[in-house]
């Protein structure tokens, strides 16, 4: 009996070692597959800003807003080269008005988790886009939460909204901003509360005024390339 036990013990040890080897090999294979897959920065072509670009509605104009999109995207590994803020602006200095829909490329666009939010400009501004509380994520892949008011200065079709709605073309804390609801929810404004880009005007362009109705001087960014 003693002899049998002495022969069995080495066999069990070899079996255990083989099992450990298989587990390690499987883990290494899975890790290699994950590394071979594109990360969120590679896939992402749309996000909600996680931080404000300047002082409330004053973000240095469209150029400053675009630069903020670029900075946030690059910080999470994006290789997209042309990030644009989804903002409309009034004509000035002999220059024509700018429509947000004309600045963001042609699509399709994907959030930080690789989920498609819209296939084209037409889809983005139609009833079937995939924006909402679970898909309108910031560049870190996190939901927006309470601060769902996104500055746009736009009509539902993505063109410049009328009136004082762009914080003086995004260069001032004076004026007001047209905002959309990133979660397509709200009780402020009837059916327009469901609009992702044109729900209502803000109380003002200072951060404190934007916060009154659920804003934090945030906006949408799209990759145009």
C-alpha positions as CSV (number, residue, x, y, z in Angstrom):
1,X,0.0,0.0,0.0
2,X,2.8,2.3,0.8
3,X,4.5,1.7,-2.5
4,X,1.2,2.4,-4.4
5,X,0.8,5.7,-2.6
6,X,4.4,6.7,-3.4
7,X,3.7,6.1,-7.1
8,X,0.4,8.0,-7.1
9,X,1.7,11.2,-5.5
10,X,4.0,12.2,-8.4
11,X,1.2,11.5,-10.9
12,X,-1.1,13.9,-9.1
13,X,1.6,16.6,-8.9
14,X,2.2,16.3,-12.7
15,X,-1.6,16.6,-13.2
16,X,-1.8,19.7,-11.1
17,X,1.2,21.2,-12.9
18,X,-0.5,20.5,-16.3
19,X,-3.7,22.2,-15.1
20,X,-1.8,25.2,-14.0
21,X,0.0,25.4,-17.3
22,X,-3.3,25.2,-19.2
23,X,-4.8,28.0,-17.1
24,X,-1.7,30.3,-17.6
25,X,-1.7,29.6,-21.3
26,X,-5.4,30.4,-21.6
27,X,-5.0,33.6,-19.6
28,X,-2.1,34.6,-21.9
29,X,-4.1,33.9,-25.0
30,X,-7.1,36.0,-23.7
31,X,-4.8,38.9,-22.8
32,X,-3.1,38.8,-26.2
33,X,-6.5,38.9,-27.9
34,X,-7.6,41.9,-25.8
35,X,-4.4,43.7,-26.7
36,X,-4.9,43.0,-30.4
37,X,-8.4,44.5,-30.2
38,X,-8.8,48.3,-30.9
39,X,-9.3,50.2,-27.7
40,X,-12.0,52.8,-27.0
41,X,-9.8,55.6,-28.2
42,X,-9.5,54.0,-31.6
43,X,-13.2,53.5,-32.0
44,X,-14.6,56.7,-30.5
45,X,-15.8,59.4,-32.8
46,X,-18.4,61.0,-30.6
47,X,-18.5,62.1,-27.0
48,X,-19.9,64.6,-24.5
49,X,-17.2,66.7,-22.9
50,X,-16.4,65.8,-19.3
51,X,-15.3,69.3,-18.4
52,X,-16.0,72.8,-19.5
53,X,-13.8,74.5,-22.1
54,X,-13.5,77.9,-20.5
55,X,-15.7,80.1,-18.3
56,X,-19.3,79.0,-18.8
57,X,-20.3,79.9,-22.4
58,X,-17.1,81.7,-23.0
59,X,-14.8,79.0,-24.5
60,X,-12.8,81.1,-26.9
61,X,-15.3,80.8,-29.8
62,X,-15.6,77.8,-32.1
63,X,-11.8,77.4,-32.3
64,X,-11.5,77.2,-28.6
65,X,-14.3,74.6,-28.4
66,X,-12.8,72.5,-31.2
67,X,-9.4,72.6,-29.4
68,X,-11.1,71.4,-26.2
69,X,-12.6,68.5,-28.1
70,X,-9.2,67.6,-29.5
71,X,-7.5,67.8,-26.1
72,X,-10.0,65.6,-24.4
73,X,-9.9,63.0,-27.3
74,X,-6.2,62.8,-27.4
75,X,-6.0,62.3,-23.6
76,X,-7.9,59.0,-24.0
77,X,-5.8,57.8,-27.0
78,X,-7.9,59.0,-30.0
79,X,-6.2,59.0,-33.3
80,X,-8.9,61.0,-35.0
81,X,-7.3,64.2,-36.4
82,X,-10.3,66.6,-36.8
83,X,-12.5,66.9,-33.8
84,X,-15.3,69.5,-34.0
85,X,-17.6,70.9,-31.4
86,X,-21.3,70.6,-32.2
87,X,-22.0,74.3,-32.0
88,X,-23.7,76.8,-34.3
89,X,-22.6,80.4,-34.5
90,X,-24.1,83.6,-35.9
91,X,-22.4,85.4,-38.8
92,X,-20.1,88.2,-38.0
93,X,-17.3,90.2,-39.5
94,X,-18.5,89.5,-43.0
95,X,-18.5,85.8,-42.3
96,X,-21.7,83.7,-42.8
97,X,-23.5,81.9,-40.0
98,X,-22.2,78.5,-39.0
99,X,-24.5,75.5,-38.6
100,X,-23.5,72.8,-36.2
101,X,-24.5,70.1,-38.6
102,X,-22.1,71.3,-41.3
103,X,-19.0,71.1,-39.1
104,X,-19.0,67.4,-38.0
105,X,-18.3,65.3,-41.1
106,X,-20.5,62.6,-42.5
107,X,-20.5,59.8,-39.9
108,X,-21.0,57.2,-38.8
109,X,-20.2,58.1,-35.2
110,X,-19.4,55.8,-32.2
111,X,-19.2,56.5,-28.5
112,X,-16.4,55.5,-26.2
113,X,-17.8,51.9,-25.9
114,X,-17.9,51.5,-29.7
115,X,-21.7,51.8,-29.9
116,X,-23.0,53.6,-33.0
117,X,-25.0,56.7,-32.1
118,X,-25.8,57.8,-35.6
119,X,-25.0,56.5,-39.1
120,X,-25.1,59.9,-40.9
121,X,-25.9,63.5,-40.5
122,X,-29.5,62.8,-41.5
123,X,-29.7,59.9,-39.1
124,X,-28.3,62.1,-36.3
125,X,-31.0,64.7,-36.8
126,X,-33.8,62.2,-37.3
127,X,-35.9,60.3,-34.8
128,X,-34.0,57.1,-35.0
129,X,-30.6,58.2,-33.7
130,X,-29.2,56.2,-30.8
131,X,-28.4,59.0,-28.4
132,X,-29.7,58.7,-24.9
133,X,-28.9,58.2,-21.2
134,X,-26.9,55.0,-21.9
135,X,-25.1,56.1,-25.1
136,X,-24.4,59.8,-24.7
137,X,-21.1,59.1,-22.9
138,X,-18.2,61.4,-22.2
139,X,-14.7,60.7,-23.6
140,X,-14.0,58.5,-20.5
141,X,-16.9,56.2,-21.3
142,X,-19.0,57.5,-18.4
143,X,-22.7,58.6,-18.5
144,X,-23.4,62.3,-18.1
145,X,-25.7,62.0,-15.1
146,X,-27.5,65.1,-13.7
147,X,-25.8,67.7,-16.0
148,X,-27.6,66.8,-19.2
149,X,-27.9,70.3,-20.8
150,X,-25.5,70.4,-23.7
151,X,-24.8,73.8,-25.3
152,X,-25.5,73.8,-29.1
153,X,-27.0,77.1,-30.2
154,X,-29.0,75.0,-32.7
155,X,-32.4,74.1,-34.0
156,X,-33.5,70.4,-34.1
157,X,-32.2,70.1,-37.6
158,X,-28.7,71.3,-36.6
159,X,-29.0,74.8,-38.1
160,X,-28.4,78.0,-36.1
161,X,-31.3,78.8,-33.8
162,X,-32.7,82.3,-33.9
163,X,-32.2,84.9,-31.3
164,X,-29.6,85.3,-28.5
165,X,-28.6,81.6,-28.1
166,X,-24.9,81.3,-28.6
167,X,-23.3,83.2,-25.7
168,X,-22.1,85.8,-28.2
169,X,-20.7,83.1,-30.4
170,X,-19.2,81.3,-27.5
171,X,-17.0,84.2,-26.4
172,X,-18.9,85.6,-23.4
173,X,-20.7,84.8,-20.2
174,X,-23.4,87.2,-21.3
175,X,-26.4,86.1,-23.3
176,X,-28.0,82.8,-23.4
177,X,-27.5,79.4,-25.0
178,X,-29.8,77.0,-26.7
179,X,-29.2,73.6,-25.2
180,X,-30.2,70.0,-25.8
181,X,-30.8,67.1,-23.4
182,X,-28.2,64.4,-23.9
183,X,-30.5,61.9,-22.1
184,X,-33.5,63.0,-24.1
185,X,-35.4,63.5,-20.8
186,X,-36.8,66.5,-18.9
187,X,-39.9,68.1,-17.6
188,X,-39.2,71.7,-18.6
189,X,-40.5,72.1,-22.1
190,X,-43.0,69.5,-23.3
191,X,-42.0,67.3,-26.2
192,X,-38.9,69.4,-26.8
193,X,-37.4,67.9,-23.6
194,X,-36.7,64.9,-25.7
195,X,-34.5,66.8,-28.1
196,X,-30.8,66.0,-27.8
197,X,-29.8,69.3,-29.4
198,X,-32.6,71.9,-29.0
199,X,-34.6,71.5,-25.9
200,X,-34.6,75.0,-24.4
201,X,-32.7,78.2,-23.8
202,X,-30.5,78.5,-20.7
203,X,-31.0,81.0,-18.0
204,X,-27.7,82.6,-19.0
205,X,-24.1,81.9,-20.0
206,X,-22.4,82.0,-16.7
207,X,-21.7,78.6,-15.1
208,X,-24.1,79.4,-12.3
209,X,-26.9,80.3,-14.7
210,X,-26.3,77.1,-16.8
211,X,-26.5,75.0,-13.6
212,X,-30.0,76.2,-12.8
213,X,-31.6,73.9,-15.3
214,X,-29.0,71.1,-15.3
215,X,-26.1,72.4,-17.3
216,X,-22.3,72.5,-16.6
217,X,-21.1,74.3,-19.8
218,X,-20.7,70.9,-21.6
219,X,-21.2,70.2,-25.3
220,X,-20.9,67.5,-27.9
221,X,-17.8,66.6,-29.8
222,X,-17.7,64.7,-33.2
223,X,-14.8,63.4,-35.3
224,X,-15.1,65.0,-38.7
225,X,-12.5,62.6,-40.3
